[in-house]
Amino acid sequence: MEFIRNFPALSIVLAMMAAIVSSALKGKWAKWLNLIVIIVIMILSGCVLVYTYQLGDSFVYTMGRFSAPWGNEIRAGVLEAIMALFFCVIMLLSLLGGRRHFYIDVEPSRHSLYYIMTNLLLSSLLALVYTNDLFTAYVFVEINTISACGLIMVVQNGRTIEAAIRYMIMSLLGSSLFLIGICILYDITGNLLMTSIYQEVVKIVADGTYTVPLVIAIALLTTGLAIKSALYPFHSWLPDAYGYSTISSSAMLSSLVSKGYIFLVIKIIFRVIGFTQFHDSKIINIIFVFGLLGMIMGSLNAIWENDIMRMIAFSSVAQIGYIYMGFGLGTREGMVAAIFHILSHAATKALLFVSAMGLRDVSGGSKRFIDLTGAGYRNVLAGVGFTVGALSMVGIPAFSGFVSKLLFGQAAVINEGKMLPTLIVLAISTVLNAIYFMKTVIRIYTKEETEYSTINELKHPNYAISITMFIVLNLVLGLASEPILNLVEYGLVMFE
């Protein structure tokens, strides 16, 4: 066995070990350990991507060399490697962009705790990407929830504590439904390994037995993960969780946490239930309807907001609706569009949160739109970063969001039954996106006579690097989307 096949398991173990070691380190050393581990895992993920692309197939790594059902499996292919690499890049840039505010918002005694939670979050995301065992996925879903709550509550004020409690309650509800779904699947298939479950599901469908329990299991699994990923109307915890955390946490939570759950939904659709069986269950139509609702309602809530951070948070509800709408189209083209939008949204939303922080800093610390007037002149880099993020969310050509919306439109056109509602809602959502994002861009570039401090971000290299790299990433996804889409399509073929 080639040594490189150890890299997915090694990545998960490295992140978990870093969390353990960080508990015994001071904040400064925990920070450096965290950065080193992220960079190392990024390199390992890149190696796995190159290896699986050249191999032309995914590979299975048997934990402890014990085969199923006694052992556990990790499965890695092009799609998994892309996600692992992308998650590391977003986490690294989010931490760099929020570094200055981290020292302001978080007490020194909690610095090590923050990096423990960050490492646990990374390990859980990698496990959700790579695991081939459904119960192992559940375990890391819970680790993901705990670490996300820790990242919210590390800033000690009433709003973050309330947000973390609401997040925990909703997440536990989603986890419970997900676990019940696993139990039903285990009861009717006798397996927890995704590949084995799929084989049994195919037999069950062919025989016509256990049809009702199978549909119930599919419904519980998807509903549980939809709650955890904040699909409308299960989004009530999201605005406070994203809006009041320290900025690195907001960027990571909005860009990564929900995407880990969504990627698990993709694994369930293709690798556990099977795309054909999932489509025939008709649950896909329910996902489609809630996706469309999320696209509209998330944007309407964003328009009504007077707080820039909460506006960006509500925008995430709309963007998650886009992804589930892509699933609901029930076509391979819709799945490719949804997967690309996972990448696009992660890169753009982190950019918006980090940029909004810079605008707030030169507006007397206020997040209200009236106080942000002219902030784009006082903090030039943050203004440019927010404008790029806003243009991407609206869907202006050259930015990643345009490619996402184009792919969703193309996927809708070839689905005759769902074409009309998809295109109508896509158009309405785009107009609503333009209303709240463009009004903010106009606001930050409107001259204001009130004197506020200005910031030269070149004096803060971490922030400047973060914003610049996020902009570059967005442009790469927008202008060089073809090779990335080819990778996604290639990975999806070997994903099943």
N, C-alpha and C positions, 0 to 999 in steps of 0.2 A: 504493500500500500504506500502511495506517495505521501511524503511527510506533510505536504500542503493540505491533505485531507483532515489533519488535526486542527487546522486553523479556526474553523467555526467554534468547536468546543473550547479551544484555547482562548478565544476572544471572550466567551461568556465567563469562563473561570477567571481570567485576568481582571475583568470588571468587578466580579464578586470579591476576589481577593483584595483588590484595591479598596473596596468598601470596608473590609475587615481591618486592613492595615491602617486606614485613615482614622479609625477610632482611637488609635494609640499615638497619633501624630498631632502636632500643633497645626493651626490653620494654614500657615505659610507652606509647610511641607506637604500637607494634604492637598493643597492647591496644585503644587508641582507634580505630585504623584498622579492626580486626576488628569492633568494636561498630557503627561507622558503616556498614560494608559490609553487615552482617547486617540492620540497620534499613532501609537503602536497598533491598536485595533483597526484604525483606518488603513494602515499599510497592509495588515493581514487580510482585511476585507477586499482591498484592491487586488491582492494576490489571488484570492478565491475567485474574484470576478474574471481575471485573465485566464485562470486555470479552467474554470467551467466553460468559458466561451470557446477555448481551444479544444476542450474535451468534447463539446457538442452535446453534453448531457449532464444532468444533475448526478450527485453521488450521495451515498448514505454512509454515515459514520456511526458505528455501533459503539455505544458507551460501555466501557469495561469489557468489550468483546463478548458480551452476553447477548445472544439474539433474542428477539421478541418471542413470547411475551415476557420473558424474564428480564430482558435488558431494555434500555432506552435508545432511541435513535435520533440522530440529527440528519437533516437532509438539506443539502446546499446546491443551488443552481445559480444561473445568471441573475434571475429576479431577486433572489434572497441576498446575493452579494451586492447588487445595486442598492437595495434598501439599507443594508448594514453600513455600507460606505457612506451613503447619503445621511443617515442618522448621525454618524460620527462627525461629519463635516458641519451639519447644522448645530449640533451640541457644542462643538469647539468654538464656532463663530458666535453663538449666543452667549457663551461664558465670557469670551473676550469683550463683546459689546456691552455687557452689563457689569464688567469688573469694577468700574469706578463707583457705581451705585451700590454694588454689593457691600463695599466697606462702609457706606453710609447707612444702608438699610438694616444690615445684619450685625448683631452684637458680636464682638470678637470671640466670646465663649461659644458661639454657635457656628463658627466657621468650619470646624472639622465636621460637625453634624451635616452641614450643607453638602460637603463633598462626599460624605458617606451616602447621602440620599441620591446625589448625582450619579455616583458609580452604580448604585443599585438600580437606578432608572435605566442606565445604559445596559446593564446585564440583562434586565428583564426585557428590554426592547430587542436585544440580540437573540434572546431565547425564543421570543414570540416569532421572530423572523425564521429561525433555523429549526426549531423543534419539530419532530415528526410524531409526537405523542400528544394526544388531546388533554390528558390529565396534567402532564407537565406544563402545557400551555396555561391551564387554569392556575397552577401554582404561581407561575410568573405573572399572570394577570393580577394576582393579589399583591405580589411584590411591587409591581408597577403602581398599583393603587396606593400602597403605603408610602412609597418613595415620593409620589406626586403630592400626597398630602403633606409630607415633611417639607417639600420645597415651597409649598404655599405657606405653611405655618411658621417657617423659619423667621419670617418678619412678624414680630409680636405686636399685633394691634387687633382691635375688636373685629374689623372687617375681614382680615385674613383668617382669623379663628372661625368666624361664622362661615366664610367661604369654604374652608377646609372641612367643616362638619357637614355642610350641605353636599359637598363633593363626595365625602365618605358615605353618606347615607344613600345617595343615588348610585354610587359605584357598588356598594354592597348589594343593592337591589339587582343591579345588572349581573353581578357575580353569582348571585343565588340562582337566577334564571339560567345562566350559562352552565352552572354546575348540575342543575336538575336535568338540563338537556343532555349533558354528558352521561349522567346516570341512566337515562332512558336509552340512549344509544348503546351504552355498554350492556344493558339488559337484553336488547334485541339482537346485538351483534356478537357479544362476548369478547370484544376487543377495545383497546384504547389507542393502539397504533393507527395513525391516520390511514395508511395504505391498506391495512387489514380491515378497518371499518368500511372503507370504500368498496372493497371486494364483497363484503357481506351485504352492503346496501344494494349493490347491483343484483345480488341473488334475491333479496327481499322484494325488490321491485319486479323482477322477472316472475317470481312465484305469486305475487299479489298478497303476501302475508305481512302482518304488522304495518299495514299502510298508514293507519291512523296514528299509532305511536311514532312512526317515522316523521310524519308531517309535524306532529307536536314537538318532537325533538328539534327539527329544523327551525321551527318558529321560536322556540325558547333560546336556542343558541344565537340566532340572529338578533332577537329582541334584546337579549342580555348585552351583547356587544354594541348594539345601536345605542342603548342607554349610556354605556360607558364612553362611547365616542361622541356623545352629545348630539345625536340626530334629533331634529325637531319632532315632537314636543318635549323631549327628554333633556333639554338644554339649560334648565333654570339655574343649575349650579355654575355654569360656565362664565358668565360675565364677571362675577365677583372673584372667582378663582384666577382668571386671567388679568383682571383689571386692577387688583390690589396687591399682587405679589411683587417681589423684587423683579427687576426687568429681565434678568437672565432666566428666572423661573417662568415668567410670562411667555417669553420667546420659546423656551423648550416645551412648556405644556401645550401651547397652541400648535406648535409645529411637529411635535414628536409623539406625545402620549396618545392622542386620539388616533394617530396614524398606525401605531403598533396594534391597536385593537382592530382597525380597519383592515390591516394586512392579514390579521387572523381570520377575519370574515372571508377574505379572498381564499385563504387556505381551506376553509370549511367548504366554500362553494366548489372549488376544484378538486381538493384532495380528500375530503371526508365524505361529502354527500355526492359529489359529481355534478358537473355543470348541467348535464341533461336532466338528472333527477331534481336538481334544485329549480330549474326552469319549469319543469312539469308540476312542481308542488304548488304553483301559483303564488307562493309567498313573495316571489320576485315582483309581482304586481303591487303588493302592499309596500314593499321597499321603494318602488318607483313613485308611488303617491306621496309617501312621507318625504322622499327626496325633493320632489317638486315643491311641497309645502315649505320645507326648510329653506329652499332657495328664495322664496318670497318673504316669509315671515322673519327670517334672520336679517334680511336687508331692511325691512320695514322697522324693525326694532333698532337697527343701527341708525336709521334716519332720525328717529325720535331722541337719540342720545345727545347729551350736552357734554359728555366726558369722552375725550379722545381715546382713552384706553378701553373703556367699555364699548365704544363704537367699533374699535378693531376686534374686540372679543365677539360682539354680535355678528360681525362680518364672518367670523369662523363658522358660525351656525349655518350661514348661507353656503359657504364653501363646502362644508361637510355634506350638505344637501346635494350639491353637484356630484360628489363622489357616489353617494347612494343612488342618485338618479341614473348614473352611468351603470351601476350594477343592475338596476331595475330594467334597463333596456333589454337585458337578456341576450346580448350578442357579444361576440369576441371584440368587436370594435368598441363597444361601450365599456368593456373591461379595460381595454388598452387606454382609452380616454380617462377613465377613473384612476388608473395607476399613474399615468402621467400627471394628473392633477394632484395626486398625493405629493409628488416631488415639487410641482409648481407652488402649491399652497404652502408647503413647509418652508421653502426658500423665501417666499414673499411675505408671509405673516411674521416670521422672525425679523425680517428687515423692517416691517412697519412698526413693530413694538420697540425695537432698538432705536429707530429714528424718532419715534414719538417721545421717547425719554429725553433725547437731546433737545427737542423743541420745548418740552416742558421745563427743562433746566434754565432756558433763557426767557421764560415767561413767568418768573417769580414762583416757580414750582407748581403752577396751576395747570390742571388738565382741562379746564373749561375752554371752549372754543373762542369765546370773546377775549380771553387773555392770551391766546396763541396768535393774535393778529400780528403779522410781520415777523414771526419767529423764524421763517425761512431765511431772512436776511441776517438775523442775529446768530444763527448757527447754520452756516451754509451747507455743510456736509449732511447734517440731519435733514435739512430741507430737501436736498437732492435725493437722499435715500427715501424719504417719505413719498416724494413725487414719483419716483420709479416704482415703488411698491403700489401706489395708488393707480398708476397707469396700467400696471400688470393686472390688478384686480378688476379693473374696468374692461380690460381685454383689448388694449391698444397694440397694434402690430409692433413687432420687434421685442416684445416682452413675453414672458412665459405664459401669462394668463390668456393671451390671445391664442396661443397654440392649443391650450386646454379647451377653450370655448369652440374653436374651430373643429377640434376632434369630437366634441360632444355633438355639434351640429351635424357632422358627417355621419356619426353613428346613428343619430336620430333619423336621418333621411332614408337609410336603408331598412329601418324598422317601420313598416307602413302603419301598423296599429298604434304606435306610440309617437309617431313623427310630429303630428300637429301639436299635442299638448307640450311636448318637449321643446319645440322651437318657439312656441308662444311664451312659455315660462322662461326660457333662456333669454329671449329678447327683453321681457319685463325685468328680469333680474339684472341684466346688464344696464338697463336704464336706471334702476334703483342704485346699483353700484356707483354709477356715474354721479348720481345726486349727492350721496354722502361723502364719497372720496374727493370729488372735484370741488365741492364746496369747502372742504378742509384745505385742499391745495390753494384755492383762491384766498382763503383766510390767512394762511401762513405767508402768502406773498402780497398781502395788502399792507401798504405803508401805515405805520402806527406812530403817533407822536409820543406816546408814553415811553419813558426811559426804562429800559431793562438792561441787564448785563448781557454782554456778548461772549461767545466762546470761540476760541481758536482750537479746533479739534486736533490740529497737528501736535498740540501739546499733550494730547491723550492718544498715543499711538495705538493702543489696543482697540479703542472705539473706532478710530479712523480705519484700521485694518478690517474690522468687522463689517462696517458699513460698506466699504469698498468691495470686499469680497462677496458680500450678499448681492450687491448691484451686478458684479461680474457674473455671479452664478445665475441671476435672473436673466441676464442678456444671453448667456450661453444656452439656457433652456429655451429661450425665445428664438435665437438666431441659428443655433446649431441643433435644432430639435430632431432632425431626421436620424442621425446616428443613435441618439438616445432612444427614440421610438423604435428603431430597429432592434436595439438591445432589449427593450421591454417586450416587444413581440416575440423575439427569439427566446427570451426567458420564460414567457407565458406558455410557449409550446412545450418546453421541458418541465414546466411546473406541475403538470397533471400527473 
